[in-house]
Amino acid sequence: MDNGFFKSLEKKTGVNMKEVIELANSLQNANFKDEKTVRGVIKRVSQIANKQVPKEMEDKIVNSIVSGKEKLDFNTISKMMNKGK
């Protein structure tokens, strides 16, 4: 991918693309039926996005993903986090 593209995206969002890519790579073989794994992913995404996730919202996200109601992807987590506003 074009390095200029990442720089532009980082400037617009304030999100470090290297961290996003590292997170995405770490998710490839993760067990999303494991609550501890899912909580770790949520915490990492919130750190990268520099956004706090209230405990109640974290619990809802974890329950939805571990139960299989939702797929774990950035779009799902983002939507769920924004509902909590």
GUNUVEX-944941 format. One record per residue: residue in three letters; x, y, z negated of N, C-alpha, C in turn. Coordinates in steps of 0.001 Angstrom, whole numbers, plus 524288, in hexadecimal, padded with zeros to 5 digits. Last residue first. Layout:
alaXYZXYZXYZ;...
***
This chain:
lys7A700818EC7A6127A79781E987A5347A2AA821027A31C;gly7A5D080EBB7A8D57A63980FE47A3487A6AB815A97A215;lys7A69080E307B35A7A15280DC67B1127A15C80F6F7AB5B;asn7B14680E117B4D77AE75812E67B5F77A8E0812CC7B3E4;met7B38E803BC7B2927B5B2807DB7AF3B7B2B880CF17B013;met7AE937FEBC7BAD77ACD27FDB67B5847AECD801F47B1CF;lys7B44F802827C36D7AEAE803737C3077ACC9802D07BD74;ser7BE4F7FE927C0C97BD6F8042B7C1587B79F805817C0CB;ile7BCA27F3D47C12F7BE237F6457BC407BD157FC237BC76;thr7BA077F2D97CBF67B66C7F12F7C7DC7B7A37F3E57C2BF;asn7C3367F6AC7D0B97BE3D7F9257D1C87BA497F7D07CD82;phe7CB027EFB27CDA97CB3F7F5197CBE77C6087F7D87CC97;asp7C51F7E3A17C97C7C80A7E6C17CD357C7C07EC687CB62;leu7BFBA7D8747C61D7C3777DC397C4097C6557DEBE7C887;lys7B20B7D72C7C8147B7607D5ED7C9A97BAF27D9FE7C736;glu7A81E7D40F7BEBC7AAE57D7E77C1F17B0357D5B37C371;lys7A4BB7CB127B9E67A0D17CE9A7BC237A34C7D28D7BFD6;gly7ABB67C4DF7B4B47AB3A7C4137BA567A72F7C78C7BCE4;ser7AE4B7C63F7AA997A99B7C3267ABA57A8D77C2127B172;val7B6C17CCE77AB9A7B7AC7C79C7A9AA7B2FB7C4137AAD6;ile7B1837D6177AF307B5737D3747B2697B6387CDCB7B0B7;ser7AA7B7D8D17A7367A8AB7D8457ACA17AC7A7D5237AFEF;asn7B1217D96A79E717ACE87D59279E9D7AAF57D4AA7A42D;val7B7AC7E1DD7A1757B9D57DCA27A07A7B5937D8827A0F8;ile7B0547EA117A1EA7B3537E8997A68B7B5647E30B7A5FE;lys7ACDD7EA377977A7A9277E94A79BC77AC007E7767A0B1;asp7B64B7EC8D7922F7B3807E7B1791207AFB07E65179584;glu7B8467F695796307BBF97F256797347B94A7ED137966D;met7AFD87FBE4791C17B0167FB58797737B3D47F6F2798EA;glu7B2AD7FB2C787247ADA57F91A788EA7AD9F7F83378ED3;lys7BC5780082787227BC067FAEC785BF7B6FD7F876787C2;pro7BE7A80930792027BC5F8081978CCB7BBC18023A78BF2;val7C99D80BC67985D7C50280874798E37C3178074A7935F;gln7CFE18172C79D447CE7F813DF798D77C9A0810A579A19;lys7D8758186F7A7A67D30A8190C7A5F77D1F3815387A18F;asn7E0CA8177A7AEB47E0F381B547AA7E7DB7181C9F7A894;ala7E1C580FB57B5A37DE10813D87B7047DE02818457B304;ile7E8BD809857B00B7EA4780B8C7B52E7E6D68102A7B6B5;gln7E27A807357A7567E76E80A057A6BD7E91480C857ABE1;ser7DA51801B27ABED7D9218069F7A9427DE10809D77A861;val7DFDF7F9117AFA47DD457FC867B3607DC15801C77B0C9;arg7E2D97F4B17A5FB7E6D87F6747A9B57E4867FA3F7ADAF;lys7D93A7F2257A1927DCAE7F5D779EE27E0BD7F8077A2A8;ile7D5CA7EACF7A8E87D2C57EF967A7FC7D6317F3B97A561;val7DD647E30F7A79D7DCCF7E5AF7ACA87D9E67EAD97ABF4;gly7DB6D7DFF679D4A7E07E7E21579EC07E0467E51C7A3D6;arg7D16A7DBD579E557D23F7E07979B087D7747E31279C5C;val7D3E17D3327A4AA7D0787D7517A6A87D1237DC537A378;thr7DA157CD4079DC67DC257CF077A2C87D9017D3A77A4D4;lys7D2E57CB29795C77D7AF7CE09794A17DA157D048799A3;glu7CB327C51479AEB7C9EF7CA3E798CE7CECE7CD93797D7;asp7CC057BE507A6557CE967BEF17A1497CDCF7C48B79F54;lys7C8C37BE527B0077C50C7BBFF7AC577C7287BC697A6C6;phe7D0AD7C19A7B62A7CCC97C5797B4AB7C84A7C3337B17E;asn7DD5B7BF687B6557D8A07BC867B4FA7D48D7C05E7B2EF;ala7E5777C38F7C11C7E34F7C43B7BBD57DE477C11E7BB2C;asn7EAEA7C41A7CA347EA297BEEF7C7E97E7E67BF327C26B;gln7EA2C7CEF67CCDA7E95E7CAE47D0C17E84D7C5837CE6D;leu7ECB07D6D17C6107E7687D4A97C5C97E68F7CFEA7C945;ser7F64E7DAC27C8587F5D87D7987C39A7F0877D4E77C331;asn7F41D7E0C77D1277F7467DC0A7D1B67F6BA7D87F7CCFB;ala7EE967E8FB7CC537EBFF7E59F7D0337EEF87E0877D0E5;leu7F6A67ED5E7C6377F2067EB177C3C07EF517E74F7C77E;glu7FD587F0DE7CE237FF347ED087CA4E7FAA47EA5F7C794;ile7F6B77F82D7D2DC7F87B7F3A27D5D97FA777EF5E7D22E;val7F5A77FF5A7CAAB7F1017FCCC7CCD17F2957F7D77CFBE;glu7FFF6802B77C9627FD557FFFB7C51B7F88B7FD037C70E;lys80155807B17D2F1804B4803487D19A802328000F7CD3C;met7FA678100C7D25E7F92C80BA97D5D27FC99806E47D4BA;asn7F5BB816A87C8007FAA3814AE7CA157F98680FC07CD46;val7EC5E8206B7C9877ED4681AF27C8317F23A819167CAEC;gly7E912829CC7CCF37EC31829CB7C8297ED7A824537C64F;thr7E3A882B307D6337E1208285F7D1EA7E3FA828BE7CCBB;lys7E9FA831397DCF07E458832397DC977E1E682FD97D7B5;lys7F3EA82CDB7DB867F31F8326D7DA9A7ED52833A67D9C9;glu7F237822847DE7F7F3E3823B77D92D7F2D48296E7D7DC;leu7EFEA824277E9177EBFC821E67E59E7ED45823047DFEE;ser7F994827E27EC977F4DB82B117ED1F7F09A829377E961;lys7FFD981F397EA83801088244A7E80E7FC39827D37E82B;phe7FB42817CD7F1247FB2D817157EB797FC2C81C327E89C;phe7FD8481C6E7FAE77F81A81B5E7F9697F7AE81ADE7F382;gly8084881C307FAF48059A8213C7FAE27FFF2820B17F942;asn80A268118B7FC2980B83814017F737808E0819567F6AB;asp80185808EC802238045F80DD6802B48053D810617FD62;met803417FB68800008000080000800008036E804D780000;
***
